[in-house]
Amino acid sequence: MSLFRIGALVLYHSKCATITAVTPEKIEIRIEGGAVKSVRPKDIEFLHPGPVTVLPPAILPAPNAEELLALMENETLPFEEFAQIAYNSDSVEAFYSACKLLQDGVFFTGTIAHGVRAKSRDEIDAALNALNEKAAKQLRHAELLERIRSCALLPGDLTNMREIEQVALGETESSRLLKELNIEATPNKAHALLLKLGVWDAFVNPWPSRVGVDTAGPTLELASLPQEERVDLTHLVALAIDDEGSNDPDDAISYSDGLLYVHVADPAALVTPESPADNEAMNRGENLYLPEKVTHMLPAAATELFGLGLHKESPALTFAIRISDSGEATLEKMCLSTVRVERLTYSQAGDRINETPIKELQILLDRFKAKRRGAGALFIDLPEVKIKVSNREVLITPIGITPERELVANAMLAAGSAVAKYATENEIVLPFATQAPPDLAKYPIDTQSGIAAMFALRKSCPPSTINTVPSPHAGLGLECYVRVTSPLRRYGDLLAHQQLRRVIKGEEPLTMEYLDSRIATAEREALTRRRLERQTNEFWTLVYLSQHPDFQADAVMVLRQDDRLTYLIPELAFEFKNRFGGKIELGEQVRVQLAFADPAEGIANFRIL
C-alpha cells in the first residue's frame, strides 16, 4: 500500500486515475472523466507517485524510436528506466507518455510491473504495416463519406452501398455509413439517399422486400392431366371475358335452356390436398398482382394446362345455375366438363352485348342483381384504375363500370351464391365468405350520393372474412356466399374445388378442421399480398406524379375529420390529405396542382387552385 498514496497516478482498466483517499481495505480513485470509485489495491496498477493535477496528463512528443531501440538493444528495462530514457524526464507526463507508447505495441512489448523490451525487427515491420493499412483504410472510408456527401460516387463505391440498400429494403435496421452521415436509418431515408446518389432510379420498388414477399413464382413440376370422366359441353358457346392482357383466364360463361353456365378452370384435378403444389399455393394465399409483375400461386404449367381458351378444348368444373323470376340463384347441377372457350376483352364483349348468349345472360343476371339490391347489397361505385409499369413508364388507366363488367361480376356472384346454398343445404363444408353490415355511425354519410357518399360507405364496411360456417355477406346482399370462380388465382377457391370434386366423385369430404387450418394460413398470406399490392400501387402512383411535376386534376373532398381533410383524385384513384378547406363542402369538386411528390418518403402534396 506504500506506493498507493494520495495524488499518485495509477491505471484502472487501462484508463488513468489518481488516488484521492487510502484506507486499510480500500483505495478511492478519481478516473479520467471525473467518476469516483472505491477499489481494491489489486484492481489498480501503480504508474507514478504524482502529484497528478490533470487527468489525463499531457502526452509528450514521441521519442525517436530507432534511437531508443538502439539504446535498449535486447535488454528488458524496468518501466521507470524505460520512461526516463525515452523522455529524459521522470515527470508524471513522461511516465504517462511512456505507458501510452508501450500500449501502442508497435516498437515495444512488456508490462509496467515486469519491464519493457524492444520488439524484433519482423514484429515491428508487421505492426507498422498494420498501422499503415489501418490509416489507409480510414482514409479511404473518409474519402467515401465525402463522395457520398458530394454525390460523386465512383463505380467501385457501389459495393459499399449495399448496407444502405439493405436498410432501404427493410433487411436490416442499422447502417454504419448512415450513422456517420448523420442520416436516420429508416427505409425511407435510405431510399431517398440511394435515389440522390443515383444508385437506384425511380423504377426500383422496395416494397416486396420490405413486406417480405418473394416475387419469384413457384417452380414445382405438375404431372399430366389424369384421365377422368367429363361431360362434353363443347357445344355450348363459352366466353371468357377479361381485361386486355390478362394471362390467367379461369372462368367462362354460357347460356342454354334458360340456365346460366359458369365454367371454371379445374387445377384441382392435379393440385390435390397436401400435395407439394397445394402446400405451395396455401403458403402464398393468392396471386400477387403488381404493376410491374404478376406472381402466381401455382406453377406456370397450371395456367398453361387449365387456362380456359388457351387450347382448343379445356378441362373445367361447370356450374349450371337457374335464376328464378325473383332473382334467386339455384345450383341445378355441377360436373367435371370439357368446354370450348372463346376469349374476349371487355371491350369486345361490349360490342356483342346485344348478341346471343350475352343478351340472354343479361336478362337473367339483371334479375339476380335486383334481388341483391332488395336484400341491401352495397353497390359502391368509386374510381378504380389499372396501373402498369412497362418500358420504364408508369401507365395509369381508369376502369369504369360497364354493362359487360357488371355482367361477368354478377355471373361469378350467382355461381358463388348458388354453390353456397347447395353446400349449406347438403352440409358440405366450404370456405364461405362473410361480411357484417356497415357501421354507418362510424363514418356518417353526410351526402346522399356521389363520391363522398361512396367513400364514407366503403370506410363503414368491415372487412370480409373466410370461415367454414356460412353467414350472410351484407355487402353482396347474399344469405351465404363462397368464392369458386378463381382457383388459378386464389387458394380459397382452389380449396373449395378440392372439396366439390370429392362431392362429385362420392369421396370422403375434407373435414372442417382441415379446411380451417388451411384457410388460416392462406388468408394470412393473402392479406400480406393485398397490403403489398396497395403499397406498391401507391408507390408507382407517386413515381408517376414525380415524373409529371405540372400535373393538375379535379379532386373531390370526401372526408372531413376536424381540420384534416381527405381528397380523392378520380383519374388516379389517389387519396391525399390537406388541411386547407376554406368553404369547400363535402363532396365538392376542386382543381388541384401537384406541389411535390416523393416516392421515397411516400407522400405527395397538392395545392388547391
Secondary structure, 3 states (H helix, E strand, C coil): CCCCCCCCEEEECCEEEEEEEECCCCEEEEECCCCEEEECHHHCEEEECCCCCCCCCCCCCCCCHHHHHHHHCCCEECHHHHHHHHHCCCCHHHHHHHHHHHHHCCCEEEECCCEEEECCHHHHHHHHHHHHHHHHHHHHHHHHHHHHHCCCCCHHHHHHHHHHHHHHCCCCCCCHHHHHCCCCCCHHHHHHHHHHHCCCCCCCCCHHHHHCCCCCCCCCCCCCCCCCCCEECCCCCEEEEECCCCCCCCEEEEEECCEEEEEEECHHHCCCCCCHHHHHHHCCCECEEECCEEECCCCHHHHHHHCCCCCCCEEEEEEEEEECCCCCEEEEEEEEEEECEEEEEHHHHHHCCCCCCHHHHHHHHHHHHHHHHHCCCCCCCCCEEEEEEECCEEEEEEECCCHHHHHHHHHHHHHHHHHHHHHHHCCCCCCEEEECCCCCCCCCCCCCCHHHHHHHHHHHCCCCEEECCCCCECCCCECCCECCCCCCCEHHHHHHHHHHHHHHHCCCCCCHHHHHHHHHHHHHHHHHHHHHHHHHHHHHHHHHHHCCCCCEEEEEEEEEECCEEEEEECCCCEEEEECCCCCCCCCCEEEEEEEEEECCCCEEEEEEC
